[in-house]
Amino acid sequence: MKKLRKVYVAVIMVFLYAPILLLILYSFNNSKSRANWGGFTLRWYWELFSDEQIISALGVTLSIGLLAAVISTLLGTFGAIVLYQMKRAPRHVMLNVVNLPMLNSEVVTGVSLMLLFALAKIQTGYLTLLLAHISFCVPYVVLSVMPKLRQLEPNLAEAAQDLGATPKQGFFKVILPDIMPGVFSGFVMALTMSIDDFVVSFFTTGSGVNNLSIVIYTMAKRGISPKINALSTLIFVGVLIPMLLNNLRSSKESDGTKRSQKVKIPY
């Protein structure tokens, strides 16, 4: 039975990561053809950074992603704190409302935001793209922060105030450090979702403002260039590193907690 489980996990991992590994491999292929291996080269990476259209789209993607991640992390963190302090019944209702954008179809979200901007007479462009990304990133931050809030001791804030801390000091020096892993996870998730988004961006951007997903979609109509393989490799590595660091940090904290529980303090 254990061997069957290992084989099952191995098949799933191959199914998930074999296409990505193949993409990374062909980003170093000297031939444009995906059927032939023309030797190892860094040619497509050099051509990638000399392509003005892709560099411009990369700048838009990174600026939108970072701004949307930072703003949605702030809004989502304080929103989660407010929801946590609510009574059980209204909190349950509001959590369902907050989680609705994650369950909703991206096409519906994109069209809805496009109609909203048109009704508000806001010209589509960089601002509307940023607002759209913030709107669908906030629920992911709330989803990441809420479990950390539930793990807090109920009287932790009152204990900090009894020891002389002001409510502001109690939050920034006691509450925030404890929920910081959830905040960081929400930030990484929001950044990843923003960089990855295509459908909502397609409906809410304006002329002259395109992110990478829209540029790649446009280029794919003429055939996939090996430069896209190189770009996708860099994006994959850029997203993978923060996630690995976050998991490493979480594992260290869990190990430290287990060790601290084993320590006996003699009196």
C-alpha positions as CSV (number, residue, x, y, z in Angstrom):
1,M,0.0,0.0,0.0
2,K,2.9,2.4,0.8
3,K,4.5,1.7,-2.5
4,L,1.2,2.4,-4.3
5,R,1.0,5.8,-2.5
6,K,4.6,6.7,-3.5
7,V,3.9,5.8,-7.1
8,Y,0.7,7.8,-7.0
9,V,2.5,10.9,-5.6
10,A,5.3,10.5,-8.1
11,V,2.8,10.4,-11.0
12,I,1.0,13.5,-9.7
13,M,4.3,15.4,-9.3
14,V,5.5,14.4,-12.8
15,F,2.1,15.5,-14.3
16,L,2.4,18.9,-12.6
17,Y,6.0,19.7,-13.1
18,A,7.1,17.9,-16.3
19,P,5.6,20.7,-18.5
20,I,7.4,23.4,-16.5
21,L,10.7,21.5,-16.6
22,L,10.3,21.0,-20.4
23,L,9.6,24.8,-20.8
24,I,12.8,25.6,-18.8
25,L,14.8,23.1,-20.9
26,Y,13.6,24.6,-24.2
27,S,14.4,28.1,-23.0
28,F,18.1,27.1,-23.5
29,N,17.5,25.4,-26.9
30,N,19.4,27.1,-29.7
31,S,16.8,26.0,-32.2
32,K,13.4,27.7,-32.6
33,S,11.8,24.4,-33.3
34,R,10.4,22.5,-30.3
35,A,11.0,19.2,-32.1
36,N,14.7,19.5,-32.4
37,W,17.5,20.2,-29.8
38,G,20.0,22.7,-31.4
39,G,22.4,22.8,-28.4
40,F,22.7,24.9,-25.3
41,T,22.4,28.7,-25.6
42,L,21.5,31.8,-23.6
43,R,20.5,33.5,-26.9
44,W,16.8,33.8,-26.0
45,Y,17.5,35.4,-22.7
46,W,19.7,38.1,-24.4
47,E,17.0,38.7,-27.0
48,L,14.3,38.8,-24.3
49,F,16.0,41.8,-22.5
50,S,16.5,43.6,-25.8
51,D,12.8,43.3,-26.7
52,E,11.2,46.7,-25.8
53,Q,7.6,45.5,-25.9
54,I,8.3,42.7,-23.4
55,I,10.4,44.9,-21.1
56,S,7.7,47.5,-21.1
57,A,5.1,44.9,-20.3
58,L,7.4,43.5,-17.6
59,G,7.6,46.9,-16.0
60,V,3.8,47.3,-16.0
61,T,3.4,43.7,-14.6
62,L,5.9,44.2,-11.8
63,S,4.7,47.7,-10.8
64,I,1.1,46.6,-10.8
65,G,1.9,43.4,-9.0
66,L,3.9,45.0,-6.2
67,L,1.5,47.9,-5.7
68,A,-1.5,45.6,-5.7
69,A,0.2,43.2,-3.3
70,V,1.2,45.9,-0.9
71,I,-2.1,47.7,-0.9
72,S,-4.2,44.5,-0.8
73,T,-2.0,43.2,2.1
74,L,-2.7,46.3,4.1
75,L,-6.4,46.2,3.4
76,G,-6.7,42.5,3.8
77,T,-4.8,42.4,7.1
78,F,-6.8,45.1,8.7
79,G,-10.0,43.6,7.2
80,A,-9.2,40.2,8.7
81,I,-8.6,41.8,12.1
82,V,-12.0,43.6,11.9
83,L,-13.7,40.4,10.8
84,Y,-12.0,38.4,13.6
85,Q,-13.4,40.9,16.2
86,M,-17.0,40.5,14.9
87,K,-19.5,38.1,16.4
88,R,-19.7,34.6,15.0
89,A,-22.8,34.9,12.8
90,P,-22.0,38.2,11.0
91,R,-18.4,37.1,10.7
92,H,-19.4,34.0,8.9
93,V,-21.6,35.9,6.5
94,M,-18.9,38.5,5.8
95,L,-16.3,35.8,5.2
96,N,-18.6,34.3,2.6
97,V,-18.9,37.7,1.0
98,V,-15.2,38.2,1.0
99,N,-14.5,34.8,-0.4
100,L,-17.0,35.2,-3.2
101,P,-14.5,36.9,-5.7
102,M,-12.2,33.8,-5.4
103,L,-15.1,31.5,-6.3
104,N,-16.5,33.8,-9.0
105,S,-15.6,33.3,-12.6
106,E,-12.8,35.6,-13.8
107,V,-14.8,36.5,-16.9
108,V,-17.7,37.7,-14.7
109,T,-15.3,39.7,-12.5
110,G,-13.6,41.3,-15.4
111,V,-16.8,42.3,-17.2
112,S,-18.3,43.6,-14.0
113,L,-15.3,45.8,-13.3
114,M,-15.2,47.0,-16.8
115,L,-18.9,48.1,-16.6
116,L,-18.3,49.7,-13.2
117,F,-15.4,51.8,-14.5
118,A,-17.5,52.8,-17.5
119,L,-20.4,53.7,-15.3
120,A,-18.1,55.8,-13.1
121,K,-16.6,57.4,-16.2
122,I,-13.1,56.3,-15.3
123,Q,-10.9,55.9,-18.4
124,T,-9.4,52.5,-18.6
125,G,-5.6,52.3,-18.2
126,Y,-3.0,51.9,-15.5
127,L,-5.3,53.1,-12.6
128,T,-8.2,50.8,-13.5
129,L,-5.8,47.8,-14.0
130,L,-4.4,48.5,-10.5
131,L,-7.8,48.8,-8.9
132,A,-8.9,45.6,-10.5
133,H,-5.9,43.7,-9.3
134,I,-6.4,45.0,-5.7
135,S,-10.1,43.9,-5.8
136,F,-9.3,40.3,-6.4
137,C,-6.1,40.1,-4.3
138,V,-7.7,41.3,-1.0
139,P,-9.7,38.0,-0.4
140,Y,-6.5,36.0,-0.7
141,V,-4.8,38.1,2.0
142,V,-7.8,37.7,4.3
143,L,-7.8,34.0,3.7
144,S,-4.1,33.8,4.7
145,V,-4.3,36.1,7.8
146,M,-7.5,34.8,9.3
147,P,-6.0,31.4,10.5
148,K,-3.1,33.1,12.2
149,L,-5.6,35.3,14.1
150,R,-7.5,32.3,15.2
151,Q,-4.3,30.8,16.6
152,L,-3.7,33.8,18.9
153,E,-4.4,33.7,22.6
154,P,-7.7,35.3,23.2
155,N,-6.4,37.6,26.0
156,L,-3.1,38.5,24.3
157,A,-3.9,42.1,23.6
158,E,-5.3,42.7,27.1
159,A,-2.1,41.1,28.6
160,A,0.1,43.5,26.6
161,Q,-1.9,46.4,27.9
162,D,-1.7,45.2,31.5
163,L,2.1,45.2,31.1
164,G,2.0,48.8,30.1
165,A,1.7,48.8,26.3
166,T,-0.7,51.1,24.6
167,P,-3.2,49.6,22.1
168,K,-0.9,50.8,19.2
169,Q,2.2,49.2,20.8
170,G,0.3,46.1,21.6
171,F,-0.7,45.7,18.0
172,F,2.7,46.4,16.4
173,K,4.9,44.7,19.0
174,V,2.7,41.7,20.0
175,I,-0.2,41.0,17.6
176,L,1.5,41.8,14.3
177,P,4.7,39.7,14.8
178,D,2.5,36.6,15.6
179,I,0.4,37.0,12.5
180,M,3.3,38.1,10.2
181,P,3.8,34.6,8.6
182,G,0.1,34.8,7.4
183,V,0.6,38.4,6.3
184,F,3.7,37.4,4.3
185,S,1.9,34.5,2.8
186,G,-0.9,36.7,1.7
187,F,1.5,39.2,0.2
188,V,3.2,36.4,-1.9
189,M,-0.2,35.0,-2.9
190,A,-1.4,38.4,-4.0
191,L,1.8,39.1,-5.9
192,T,1.5,35.7,-7.7
193,M,-2.1,36.2,-8.6
194,S,-1.5,39.6,-9.9
195,I,1.4,38.5,-12.1
196,D,-0.6,35.5,-13.3
197,D,-3.8,37.3,-14.2
198,F,-5.0,37.6,-17.8
199,V,-8.8,37.6,-17.9
200,V,-9.5,40.5,-15.5
201,S,-6.5,42.5,-16.9
202,F,-7.8,42.0,-20.5
203,F,-11.2,43.7,-19.6
204,T,-9.9,46.5,-17.4
205,T,-6.8,47.8,-19.1
206,G,-6.6,50.5,-21.7
207,S,-4.7,51.2,-24.9
208,G,-0.9,51.4,-24.4
209,V,-1.0,49.6,-21.0
210,N,-0.4,45.9,-21.3
211,N,1.0,43.4,-18.8
212,L,2.9,40.3,-19.7
213,S,-0.1,38.0,-19.9
214,I,-1.7,40.2,-22.5
215,V,1.5,40.6,-24.5
216,I,2.1,36.8,-24.4
217,Y,-1.4,36.2,-25.5
218,T,-0.9,38.6,-28.5
219,M,2.4,37.0,-29.4
220,A,1.0,33.5,-29.2
221,K,-1.3,34.2,-32.1
222,R,1.8,34.5,-34.3
223,G,3.5,31.4,-32.7
224,I,5.3,30.9,-29.5
225,S,8.7,32.5,-29.5
226,P,11.5,30.9,-27.5
227,K,11.8,34.3,-25.7
228,I,8.5,33.4,-24.1
229,N,10.1,30.2,-22.7
230,A,12.9,32.3,-21.2
231,L,10.5,34.8,-19.8
232,S,8.3,32.1,-18.3
233,T,11.4,30.5,-16.7
234,L,12.4,33.8,-15.1
235,I,8.9,34.3,-13.7
236,F,8.7,30.8,-12.4
237,V,12.0,31.1,-10.6
238,G,11.0,34.6,-9.3
239,V,7.8,33.3,-7.8
240,L,9.4,30.0,-6.5
241,I,12.1,31.6,-4.5
242,P,9.8,33.7,-2.2
243,M,7.5,30.7,-1.7
244,L,10.5,28.5,-0.7
245,L,11.8,31.2,1.7
246,N,8.3,31.5,3.2
247,N,8.0,27.7,3.7
248,L,11.5,27.6,5.2
249,R,10.7,30.4,7.6
250,S,7.4,28.6,8.6
251,S,9.2,25.3,9.2
252,K,11.9,27.0,11.3
253,E,9.2,28.6,13.4
254,S,7.3,25.4,13.9
255,D,10.6,23.6,14.9
256,G,11.3,26.4,17.4
257,T,7.8,26.1,18.9
258,K,8.2,22.3,19.3
259,R,11.6,22.8,21.0
260,S,10.3,25.5,23.3
261,Q,7.5,23.1,24.4
262,K,10.1,20.5,25.4
263,V,12.1,22.8,27.6
264,K,11.5,22.3,31.3
265,I,11.9,25.4,33.5
266,P,13.0,24.4,37.1
267,Y,11.7,26.4,40.0
